[in-house]
Amino acid sequence: MVVERGRVVRRRLGFGGTLLATLFACASLTPSLLPRTWLYQGVMGAVTGILGYAVGACAGALGRKAISYRPPERWRKVAWRVLIGGCLALAAVALWYSYDWQRDLRALMGMDTRITWFPPLILAVTVLLFTISLVISRLVRLGGRKLITWLDRFVPVIVGQVVGVIVIGFLVAVIANDVLFDGFVARMSDVSSVTNEGTHPGLLRPASAKLSGGPGSLVTWESLGREGRRFTATAAPPARLAAFSGRPAAEPIRVYVGLDSTTSPQAQAALAVRELERTGAFGRPVLAVLGTTGTGWVDQRIADTLEYMYNGRSALVALQYSYLPSWVSFLVDRDKAAATGRALFEAVRARWERLPPAGRPRLLLSGESLGSYELEQAFRGLDDLVTRTDGAMFVGPPNANPIWHHLTTAREPGSPVWRPVYDAGRTARFAQHPADLREPPGPWPHPRVVYLQNDSDPVVWWSPDLIYRRPAWLEGARGPGVNPQMNWFPLVTFWQVLVDMTAALSVPPGHGHRYGANIVNGWAAVAAPAGWSAYDTVRLRALFSGS
């Protein structure tokens, strides 16, 4: 028995684990939402392979416990030979086809199909990382066996096994969460904190008193953070706005309160309202509350479009709740994002309500990615949103957005999940292309809500449910930007789409998490000023299409 336990690490691969590891790794070679590099593919193959091995090994162990029969050694050798030959053949075929799958996906998105794809290196990276992961997991298992052996000297066998499993599970969880994950988040926080103190090249402190960080501002330029400084320093100059409109333009108002400005979301929101009052924002025709991503970033097109549409007579306000990258913030800062969005909107609306009804600006909302999640959390549902605002545009909403999730799951029968129709489109509409905003035909009174979402955006479609459930966006008619050869595999697709998020901005506009000039059409549908024409929308799209 001792010898068996001593060979935990060096023992040969299990039959069931080898089979499922190969199937999972080959499934990871199939196309997902976005193209990927050969290196990403190697890492993906290793992770999905080790997941498959774990499932296969567990299934094999349960099978041996349930069935006492063991085939003769001769049969087992034959089975192993067949398995190895089949696995090698399957891997070779999958690697062969993976090149064409990636080229087809790039062609679908109008990208260059001349790619560097190294099947031998993909296989080498996969095998190397898989081996490292397997050795680590077996070392953990060996440690558990030694602990159980030691406990058996003092307690009954069953008690020792239960306690040993609990202790090892606890230690693995503590190391994974409190050491590895928390250490990773702490390291990212340190790096992001340093980055947040920097300034994008070429940006200078605003000279306009209408911008946070400028003359007379209640918040300092230094406290805005890296993305806050970019937000205020890149407001459209009145001369550029006038060149577009053909009329004298006003100085745009942009208010931003950084994470280092004060101590809590409520204090940030209160400071933002005082800054809005200082700049005269409540006297503008339109006031937009903007959600930010993890780093505090605001999509420049969301801000610029309103300024061009209103010829500078606009006011924008945003808060920073984190300086971590968005995908890290999504894991650790979602509650803070929600609290910040709620605090900002409630504070702005409370001040807005004190104005005479006839003198109130249009109160709008917009946010991209985690910024849309931040603002949706301020409302109980769609009815609450349109009752308390004059419209909203959300861009690339994450699957966790509560209002988006309700509208999608409660969509009308026959409408696809990637372009859902809710309540005949009378309030909220979903679009990937400008023409989508005209569907379904019928009345669309104000206030309006627009969701811009690409059918190939992994930010929109990634969900933990992908582990065990085929998603609706792979059922029936697919979005035109989704590869028809993409399929769903338990665990594998979850990991594929998760990795896709790292490449979501590396594709042309209209695919992935790139929305480009479609933001112009979204704002035109939600909040076009009096006199704004379809031709104006075309002109503004042309202005932004090259940026």
BADO-591622 format. One record per residue (C-alpha): x negated, y negated, z; residue number from 1. Coordinates in steps of 0.2 Angstrom, whole numbers. Layout:
N
R    c1    c2    c3 resi
R     X     Y     Z  NUM
...
***
This chain:
547
R    c1    c2    c3 resi
R     0     0     0    1
R   -14   -12     4    2
R   -22    -8   -13    3
R    -6   -13   -22    4
R    -5   -29   -12    5
R   -23   -33   -16    6
R   -19   -32   -35    7
R    -6   -45   -35    8
R   -16   -58   -44    9
R   -26   -46   -56   10
R   -11   -34   -60   11
R    -6   -33   -78   12
R     9   -42   -85   13
R    26   -36   -82   14
R    37   -29   -96   15
R    52   -40   -94   16
R    42   -55   -90   17
R    32   -53  -105   18
R    47   -51  -116   19
R    56   -67  -110   20
R    40   -77  -109   21
R    38   -74  -128   22
R    56   -77  -132   23
R    56   -93  -122   24
R    40   -99  -129   25
R    45   -96  -147   26
R    62  -104  -144   27
R    52  -120  -138   28
R    45  -120  -156   29
R    62  -123  -163   30
R    67  -141  -167   31
R    75  -152  -154   32
R    81  -170  -155   33
R    65  -179  -160   34
R    48  -174  -168   35
R    33  -170  -157   36
R    15  -167  -159   37
R     5  -151  -158   38
R    -2  -155  -141   39
R    16  -158  -134   40
R    21  -142  -142   41
R     7  -132  -133   42
R    12  -139  -116   43
R    30  -136  -120   44
R    27  -118  -125   45
R    17  -115  -109   46
R    31  -122   -97   47
R    45  -113  -106   48
R    35   -98  -107   49
R    31   -97   -88   50
R    50  -101   -85   51
R    54   -86   -96   52
R    42   -75   -87   53
R    49   -79   -70   54
R    67   -75   -76   55
R    61   -59   -84   56
R    50   -54   -69   57
R    65   -57   -57   58
R    77   -47   -68   59
R    64   -33   -69   60
R    62   -32   -50   61
R    81   -32   -48   62
R    83   -18   -61   63
R    70    -7   -52   64
R    79    -9   -36   65
R    96    -5   -44   66
R    90    10   -55   67
R    78    23   -48   68
R    75    31   -64   69
R    58    29   -72   70
R    54    34   -90   71
R    39    45   -93   72
R    22    37   -95   73
R    21    42  -113   74
R    37    33  -117   75
R    31    17  -107   76
R    16    17  -117   77
R    26    17  -133   78
R    37     4  -127   79
R    22    -7  -123   80
R    15    -5  -140   81
R    32   -10  -148   82
R    33   -25  -136   83
R    16   -31  -140   84
R    18   -29  -158   85
R    35   -37  -159   86
R    29   -52  -148   87
R    14   -55  -159   88
R    25   -54  -175   89
R    38   -66  -167   90
R    25   -78  -161   91
R    17   -78  -179   92
R    34   -81  -187   93
R    39   -95  -175   94
R    23  -104  -177   95
R    24  -102  -196   96
R    41  -110  -197   97
R    38  -123  -184   98
R    28  -134  -196   99
R    43  -134  -208  100
R    55  -138  -194  101
R    45  -153  -188  102
R    43  -159  -206  103
R    62  -157  -209  104
R    65  -167  -193  105
R    54  -181  -198  106
R    62  -182  -215  107
R    79  -183  -207  108
R    73  -199  -198  109
R    64  -206  -213  110
R    47  -203  -206  111
R    31  -198  -214  112
R    31  -179  -216  113
R    12  -177  -218  114
R     8  -171  -201  115
R    -6  -163  -192  116
R     0  -146  -185  117
R   -12  -134  -178  118
R    -4  -117  -175  119
R   -20  -109  -167  120
R   -22  -124  -156  121
R    -4  -123  -151  122
R    -6  -105  -146  123
R   -22  -108  -137  124
R   -15  -122  -126  125
R     1  -112  -123  126
R    -9   -97  -117  127
R   -21  -107  -107  128
R    -8  -117   -97  129
R     3  -101   -96  130
R   -12   -91   -88  131
R   -16  -105   -76  132
R     2  -106   -70  133
R     4   -88   -68  134
R   -12   -86   -58  135
R    -6  -100   -46  136
R    11   -92   -44  137
R     3   -75   -41  138
R    -9   -83   -28  139
R     7   -90   -19  140
R    15   -72   -20  141
R    -1   -64   -13  142
R    -1   -77     2  143
R    17   -72     5  144
R    13   -54     5  145
R    -1   -56    17  146
R    10   -66    29  147
R    23   -53    29  148
R    10   -39    32  149
R     4   -49    47  150
R    22   -52    54  151
R    26   -34    52  152
R    14   -31    67  153
R    25   -41    78  154
R    43   -40    72  155
R    54   -27    63  156
R    50   -26    44  157
R    66   -34    38  158
R    63   -48    50  159
R    46   -51    44  160
R    51   -51    26  161
R    65   -63    29  162
R    54   -75    39  163
R    39   -73    27  164
R    50   -78    12  165
R    57   -93    21  166
R    40   -99    27  167
R    32   -97    10  168
R    47  -105     2  169
R    47  -120    14  170
R    28  -122    11  171
R    30  -122    -8  172
R    44  -135    -7  173
R    34  -146     5  174
R    19  -145    -6  175
R    29  -148   -22  176
R    39  -162   -15  177
R    30  -170    -1  178
R    12  -168    -8  179
R    13  -166   -27  180
R    28  -176   -31  181
R    27  -189   -18  182
R     8  -191   -21  183
R    12  -193   -40  184
R    25  -206   -36  185
R    13  -215   -24  186
R     0  -215   -37  187
R    12  -221   -50  188
R    17  -235   -38  189
R    -1  -240   -35  190
R    -4  -241   -54  191
R    12  -250   -58  192
R    10  -262   -44  193
R    -7  -268   -52  194
R     1  -268   -69  195
R    16  -279   -62  196
R     3  -292   -56  197
R    -3  -294   -74  198
R     4  -305   -88  199
R     7  -300  -106  200
R    -7  -307  -118  201
R    -2  -325  -125  202
R    11  -329  -112  203
R    11  -345  -103  204
R    21  -352   -89  205
R    37  -360   -96  206
R    37  -379   -97  207
R    56  -380   -97  208
R    65  -382   -80  209
R    79  -371   -87  210
R    68  -356   -85  211
R    63  -347   -69  212
R    45  -349   -65  213
R    45  -366   -74  214
R    45  -384   -66  215
R    57  -385   -51  216
R    61  -367   -51  217
R    65  -359   -34  218
R    55  -344   -39  219
R    37  -344   -43  220
R    29  -339   -59  221
R    18  -327   -50  222
R    33  -318   -41  223
R    42  -314   -57  224
R    32  -299   -61  225
R    25  -294   -78  226
R    41  -291   -86  227
R    50  -305   -78  228
R    36  -317   -84  229
R    39  -310  -102  230
R    58  -313  -100  231
R    57  -331   -95  232
R    42  -336  -106  233
R    49  -329  -122  234
R    66  -338  -122  235
R    70  -344  -140  236
R    63  -362  -142  237
R    77  -375  -147  238
R    68  -379  -163  239
R    69  -361  -169  240
R    88  -360  -164  241
R    92  -376  -173  242
R    83  -369  -189  243
R    95  -354  -188  244
R   111  -364  -184  245
R   108  -380  -194  246
R   113  -390  -178  247
R   104  -397  -163  248
R   101  -383  -151  249
R   101  -383  -132  250
R    87  -376  -121  251
R    92  -358  -116  252
R    93  -354   -97  253
R    85  -338   -91  254
R    85  -334   -73  255
R    75  -320   -66  256
R    70  -315   -48  257
R    56  -303   -46  258
R    54  -289   -33  259
R    41  -299   -24  260
R    52  -314   -22  261
R    62  -309    -7  262
R    66  -294     4  263
R    82  -286    -2  264
R    94  -285   -17  265
R   106  -296    -8  266
R    93  -309    -5  267
R    87  -308   -23  268
R   105  -310   -29  269
R   108  -325   -18  270
R    92  -333   -24  271
R    97  -329   -42  272
R   114  -338   -39  273
R   105  -354   -32  274
R    93  -353   -47  275
R   108  -352   -59  276
R   116  -367   -50  277
R    99  -377   -51  278
R    98  -374   -70  279
R   116  -378   -73  280
R   120  -361   -79  281
R   139  -361   -73  282
R   142  -376   -85  283
R   137  -365  -101  284
R   150  -357  -112  285
R   143  -340  -108  286
R   134  -332   -94  287
R   127  -314   -95  288
R   122  -303   -81  289
R   108  -292   -88  290
R   102  -275   -81  291
R    84  -271   -81  292
R    74  -255   -83  293
R    62  -248   -70  294
R    48  -260   -74  295
R    60  -275   -74  296
R    61  -275   -93  297
R    75  -283  -103  298
R    76  -279  -121  299
R    72  -295  -130  300
R    85  -293  -143  301
R    99  -292  -130  302
R    93  -309  -124  303
R    89  -317  -140  304
R   105  -313  -149  305
R   116  -322  -137  306
R   104  -337  -137  307
R   105  -338  -156  308
R   124  -335  -157  309
R   127  -349  -144  310
R   114  -360  -151  311
R   105  -361  -134  312
R   120  -364  -124  313
R   119  -348  -115  314
R   113  -343   -97  315
R   105  -326   -93  316
R   101  -318   -76  317
R    92  -303   -71  318
R    84  -295   -56  319
R    69  -283   -54  320
R    72  -268   -42  321
R    56  -258   -46  322
R    40  -259   -55  323
R    39  -240   -59  324
R    41  -233   -76  325
R    60  -230   -80  326
R    59  -211   -80  327
R    51  -212   -63  328
R    63  -225   -57  329
R    77  -213   -63  330
R    71  -200   -51  331
R    67  -210   -36  332
R    75  -228   -38  333
R    93  -224   -44  334
R   101  -229   -28  335
R    91  -245   -27  336
R    95  -249   -45  337
R   114  -247   -41  338
R   113  -258   -26  339
R   104  -271   -36  340
R   116  -271   -50  341
R   131  -272   -38  342
R   123  -286   -27  343
R   119  -297   -42  344
R   136  -295   -51  345
R   146  -298   -35  346
R   135  -313   -30  347
R   137  -321   -48  348
R   156  -317   -49  349
R   159  -325   -32  350
R   151  -341   -37  351
R   160  -340   -54  352
R   177  -338   -46  353
R   174  -355   -37  354
R   175  -364   -54  355
R   191  -370   -61  356
R   198  -356   -72  357
R   197  -368   -87  358
R   179  -372   -84  359
R   172  -355   -82  360
R   159  -348   -94  361
R   162  -331  -102  362
R   155  -318   -90  363
R   147  -304   -99  364
R   137  -289   -95  365
R   123  -280  -104  366
R   109  -267  -100  367
R    99  -254  -109  368
R    95  -237  -103  369
R    93  -237   -84  370
R    99  -256   -84  371
R   116  -250   -90  372
R   117  -238   -76  373
R   112  -252   -64  374
R   127  -262   -69  375
R   140  -248   -72  376
R   138  -244   -53  377
R   146  -261   -49  378
R   163  -255   -55  379
R   176  -242   -50  380
R   179  -238   -68  381
R   183  -246   -86  382
R   199  -255   -80  383
R   189  -263   -66  384
R   175  -268   -78  385
R   187  -277   -90  386
R   197  -285   -77  387
R   182  -293   -69  388
R   172  -298   -84  389
R   174  -305  -102  390
R   165  -290  -110  391
R   150  -279  -110  392
R   138  -271  -121  393
R   128  -256  -115  394
R   113  -249  -125  395
R   107  -231  -124  396
R   116  -226  -108  397
R   109  -212   -98  398
R   120  -196   -96  399
R   122  -201   -77  400
R   132  -217   -81  401
R   149  -215   -72  402
R   160  -225   -83  403
R   151  -218   -99  404
R   153  -200   -93  405
R   172  -203   -89  406
R   175  -210  -106  407
R   166  -196  -115  408
R   174  -182  -106  409
R   191  -189  -107  410
R   189  -193  -126  411
R   203  -190  -138  412
R   204  -172  -145  413
R   195  -170  -161  414
R   183  -185  -158  415
R   165  -179  -156  416
R   155  -182  -140  417
R   142  -192  -150  418
R   156  -204  -156  419
R   170  -202  -144  420
R   187  -211  -146  421
R   195  -216  -129  422
R   212  -223  -128  423
R   213  -226  -147  424
R   198  -238  -145  425
R   208  -252  -137  426
R   195  -256  -125  427
R   178  -247  -127  428
R   170  -241  -143  429
R   155  -231  -147  430
R   143  -235  -161  431
R   127  -230  -170  432
R   130  -240  -185  433
R   139  -257  -187  434
R   153  -249  -197  435
R   157  -238  -182  436
R   163  -253  -173  437
R   178  -254  -185  438
R   184  -236  -180  439
R   196  -231  -175  440
R   208  -243  -185  441
R   220  -252  -174  442
R   220  -267  -161  443
R   205  -271  -151  444
R   209  -285  -140  445
R   197  -294  -129  446
R   188  -291  -117  447
R   179  -277  -126  448
R   166  -265  -121  449
R   153  -258  -133  450
R   142  -243  -131  451
R   127  -242  -143  452
R   121  -224  -143  453
R   111  -214  -156  454
R   116  -196  -159  455
R    97  -192  -157  456
R    94  -202  -141  457
R    87  -190  -128  458
R    90  -203  -114  459
R   109  -202  -118  460
R   110  -183  -120  461
R    98  -176  -107  462
R   106  -168   -92  463
R   103  -155   -79  464
R   118  -145   -86  465
R   107  -141  -101  466
R    98  -128   -90  467
R   114  -117   -91  468
R   127  -124  -102  469
R   127  -127  -121  470
R   130  -146  -123  471
R   145  -153  -132  472
R   134  -162  -144  473
R   128  -146  -151  474
R   146  -139  -154  475
R   156  -141  -169  476
R   151  -156  -181  477
R   135  -163  -176  478
R   129  -181  -177  479
R   121  -185  -194  480
R   104  -188  -185  481
R   103  -171  -176  482
R    94  -157  -185  483
R   107  -144  -191  484
R    94  -131  -186  485
R    93  -136  -168  486
R   100  -123  -156  487
R   103  -122  -137  488
R    93  -110  -126  489
R    95  -109  -107  490
R    81  -118   -98  491
R    72  -121  -115  492
R    83  -135  -122  493
R    83  -143  -105  494
R    64  -144  -106  495
R    64  -149  -124  496
R    75  -164  -122  497
R    66  -169  -107  498
R    50  -170  -117  499
R    59  -179  -131  500
R    61  -193  -119  501
R    42  -197  -120  502
R    44  -199  -139  503
R    61  -208  -139  504
R    53  -225  -144  505
R    41  -217  -157  506
R    54  -216  -171  507
R    62  -228  -183  508
R    77  -239  -177  509
R    93  -230  -177  510
R    85  -214  -170  511
R    80  -209  -153  512
R    80  -224  -141  513
R    77  -237  -154  514
R    93  -248  -157  515
R    85  -263  -166  516
R    96  -275  -175  517
R   112  -265  -171  518
R   112  -275  -155  519
R   117  -290  -165  520
R   133  -281  -171  521
R   136  -276  -153  522
R   136  -293  -146  523
R   146  -300  -161  524
R   160  -288  -157  525
R   160  -292  -139  526
R   156  -310  -137  527
R   155  -320  -154  528
R   158  -338  -151  529
R   171  -348  -161  530
R   166  -351  -179  531
R   154  -336  -179  532
R   156  -326  -196  533
R   151  -309  -203  534
R   138  -319  -213  535
R   130  -326  -198  536
R   129  -308  -191  537
R   120  -302  -207  538
R   108  -317  -206  539
R   104  -314  -188  540
R   101  -295  -191  541
R    89  -300  -205  542
R    80  -311  -193  543
R    78  -297  -180  544
R    75  -282  -192  545
R    57  -286  -195  546
R    53  -289  -176  547
***
